[in-house]
Structure formats: C-alpha cells, structure tokens
Amino acid sequence: MNKIFMLLAIIVSIVACKNEKKQDLVTVDKPQGIYEAIFIDVNNTMIPDDVDKNILKETRLLRNLNLTDPDQFWGDKQNFYAYGMGSLDIEEKGTYYFRLNSAGKILMRLNNKEIVKVEDTDKKQVNEGKMYLDSGPTIFEFEYFPGNMDPYLVLEWSKDGENFEVVPDNVFNNLDALTVHPWEGEEESTTVARQADNSLSDDEIKEGWKLLFDGKTTNGWHTYNKPGTIGRKWKAENGALVFEGRERFEFYVAGRKVEIGPVDKVQDGGEDIVSDESYENFELNLEWKISKAGNNGLFYTVKEDPKYDEIWKTSPEMQVMDNEGHRDGLIYKHRAGDLYDLIAADPVRVKPFGEWNKVRIIKKEGKIEHWLNGTKVVSYDINSEEWNDMISKSKFSELEDFASPGPGKIGFQDHDNEVHYKNIKIKEL
C-alpha cells in the first residue's frame, strides 16, 4: 500500500509540475495602448506640397516608445511615416538625460523642444539629449521614418547622464493628463463708448500714444532683418494687420491639429515681421484674434541681427493661440497669454478662436507685465535672480541676446496659421 501511495504522490507531483509549466506558458494580454500614433503611407518624411489629402492613414494606440516588435508598427508596410504624441508623468523635477536607440530618421520633442534628431536612415544609431523638466505631465512627440530598415525604437533615460534605463511603461500617459482650463472669472464690463478702430482719442494723443498700424497699410512694419520689405502674406485687410496663413499637410492626433511638410517662408511671402522703430520702456496695447487651431506670437524686445533667422531667438513671447485646438495648447506655459515656455498665465483669460482678445504689455526698467482681456496674467523682472535661474534651465539659455533690456522692436510671427491684429498703439514711458 505504501508503494501505491508513493506512486500516486509522484504522479500527482508530476501532473502539478506540468500544470505549473502550462500556466507559465499562458499568453498574457499585452497592455492596452494609451497614446495615439498616426501611420501615414508615404515614402519620405518631407511630405510634398501636392500630396493627396486622402492618402492612406491609420491611427494606432501605443503603450510606450519602445517599438521593437514588428507588430507594433504598420504591418508589412515599408517607408511609412509615423507621428506620435502623448505625455510623460514626471515625478521629480530636475534635469533628465534621454537616449534614443533607433533605425531610421527620428525627431523627438519634449514640450516642443527638440531632444533628439537623426537624419540618417542607413544604420542604427544611439543619440542623446537632455532637458530640465518640472514635475507633472510633459508632452512628448516623435516623427519617425524607418526608410528601408526594419523599424526599431527604444527610449531610455537617466538622472545622472551615466546610468540609463528603459523608460518604464507607467511613465507614459495619454493627453488626458493635461487639462486646458477655460476662461476664469467674469468678463470686464464697460459702459464707455468704443472709439473707432486704429485711431487715437484726443486724450491718448496728449498722453503720448502713437499708432503702430494705421488700419489701411503695412507702413511701419518690415520683414525681420530686411528693412523696407514685407512679405505678401502680411496685409492690411478690413482694418486689421493680417497674416493670411498657408495650407500644409495636416491631420489630427487626439483632436489636435498637426501640420507637417516643407515650408519656404521666403518664397511664399511669409517670414516674421517687426516694427520699424525700437522701444525700451513702454506700454503696448493691441487686439488679436486667431484662426481655428491657430498659433502665433507677440514679441517685444526683438533685436535685428543677421546671425538670427527668427525673432524668438532674441525676445520673450506672449503666446497667441487657440488653446482648445492647437497641440501646443496642451503644453503648460505654451498657452495664450503665457510668457512662452517660461511662465504660465494666471488666471486664464483667453477667448475662443475667431474672437478679439485685448492685450496690454508694460515694460519698464526690466520689469514686464502681460495683461489679457483686462487682467494681469504674468509679471517678471529680467534683472532678478529668479529670471536668471529660469533662463538657465530653458531652451533659451544659449541665446546671448535673448530678452535684452532694450531698446528692441515689436514683432509678430509667421507660424503658418492665419492671425489678425488691430488697434496696435504704444506709449513710451
């Protein structure tokens, strides 16, 4: 009997072991994707102007940026273009180092700042970048084109620049992690009769106000670094200084418009513009309205110098944007009224696209205020230690002429999208 029991025990043990091994081999469902990526059937990352707008596209949900399994890509398709956008949950603020292993072209941005860019499609590469990140959600975007190579991406990070690890899945999130707040507070009511657009009252003339836009011509403005000229896309139209925008290849990720493809701002009559005159201490008033999902910027310490190709490289920016439609509206410190990439507007006082917003900017001896629709939303001092510390951690840290005390010029941006300005007036302090 004992031998029988022993034999039964051995059989039960063997069966149990087999069952355990079977259980180990059970396929576990892969985690569900949480952020969107768009795969587009093209043969180059530079999408031509005449591309068919109905070109084949496919939306997929991805879990992370570690795309090593061919099934994570677009089936058997070769030479596709992929664009992905989501967020990273940053637990602890500080400088982060990133390392991206890739096969093919790759461009990666965090909060719209380029971290990694690889142009070679003929070999696998490892590229590194770093960025100071605040705690909380950070927007990431990538554009990817594997060319004829097998698609491959692995994203790693490090806090010390030496010990790297693959970014864990739980750090990745979708765009719901970022809240875009609507208008806060009551709108300022007034019983004062509104004067004609682009005009000065007798009192304003006595106080020293000057019009920077006459409502009928582009006089007083010129293309950045090109005095006496202005691109044909900038025009005086219906009492507003208008940038007419341009058509680009566009698609939507999580409801946000993305525009890609080549742009020649010189040939098509665009480029940034600046005022003919320079100002140091002043109060600037104007109104703006933006197109749907549009983006633009107002600059006020612009320095003209051939070594700079765009006005943002010398001047802080008050953001002009449709927060609800443009993808930058998801990025903290990139929304309408913000000191772009540096200080968020508080409270939020922007109106929807297509409606006029009133701006007041005061600059005196390095102290600057942003006002939007009757409320002060940003203030800072370029002479302070806080300012120096903030700039040292930003993408502007290597720009020696950024935010100079002045005098500087007022500037508007060519950012592809239609925008209107009017009632542009200034008073020197």
Stockholm file with secondary structure:
# STOCKHOLM 1.0

chainA/1-429         MNKIFMLLAIIVSIVACKNEKKQDLVTVDKPQGIYEAIFIDVNNTMIPDDVDKNILKETRLLRNLNLTDPDQFWGDKQNFYAYGMGSLDIEEKGTYYFRLNSAGKILMRLNNKEIVKVEDTDKKQVNEGKMYLDSGPTIFEFEYFPGNMDPYLVLEWSKDGENFEVVPDNVFNNLDALTVHPWEGEEESTTVARQADNSLSDDEIKEGWKLLFDGKTTNGWHTYNKPGTIGRKWKAENGALVFEGRERFEFYVAGRKVEIGPVDKVQDGGEDIVSDESYENFELNLEWKISKAGNNGLFYTVKEDPKYDEIWKTSPEMQVMDNEGHRDGLIYKHRAGDLYDLIAADPVRVKPFGEWNKVRIIKKEGKIEHWLNGTKVVSYDINSEEWNDMISKSKFSELEDFASPGPGKIGFQDHDNEVHYKNIKIKEL
#=GR chainA/1-429 SS CHHHHHHHHHHHHHHHHHHHHHHHTSCCCCCCCCEEEEEECCSCSSCCTTCCTTCCEEEEEESCSCBCSGGGSSTTCCSCEEEEEEEEEESSCEEEEEEEEEESEEEEEETTEEEEEECCCSSEEEEEEEEEECSEEEEEEEEEECTTSCCEEEEEEESSSSSCEECCGGGEECGGGSCCCCCCSCCCCCCSCCCCTTCCCHHHHHHTEEESCCSSCCTTEEETTBTTCCCTTEEEETTEEEECCCCCEEEEETTEEEEESCCCTTTTTCCCEEEEEEESSEEEEEEEEECTTCEEEEEEEECCCTTCSSGGGTSCEEEEECTTTBGGGGSTTCSTTSBTTTBCCSSCCCCCTTSCEEEEEEEETTEEEEEETTEEEEEEETTSHHHHHHHHTSTTTTCTTTTCSSCEEEEECCCSSCEEEEEEEEEEC
#=GC SS_cons         CHHHHHHHHHHHHHHHHHHHHHHHTSCCCCCCCCEEEEEECCSCSSCCTTCCTTCCEEEEEESCSCBCSGGGSSTTCCSCEEEEEEEEEESSCEEEEEEEEEESEEEEEETTEEEEEECCCSSEEEEEEEEEECSEEEEEEEEEECTTSCCEEEEEEESSSSSCEECCGGGEECGGGSCCCCCCSCCCCCCSCCCCTTCCCHHHHHHTEEESCCSSCCTTEEETTBTTCCCTTEEEETTEEEECCCCCEEEEETTEEEEESCCCTTTTTCCCEEEEEEESSEEEEEEEEECTTCEEEEEEEECCCTTCSSGGGTSCEEEEECTTTBGGGGSTTCSTTSBTTTBCCSSCCCCCTTSCEEEEEEEETTEEEEEETTEEEEEEETTSHHHHHHHHTSTTTTCTTTTCSSCEEEEECCCSSCEEEEEEEEEEC
//
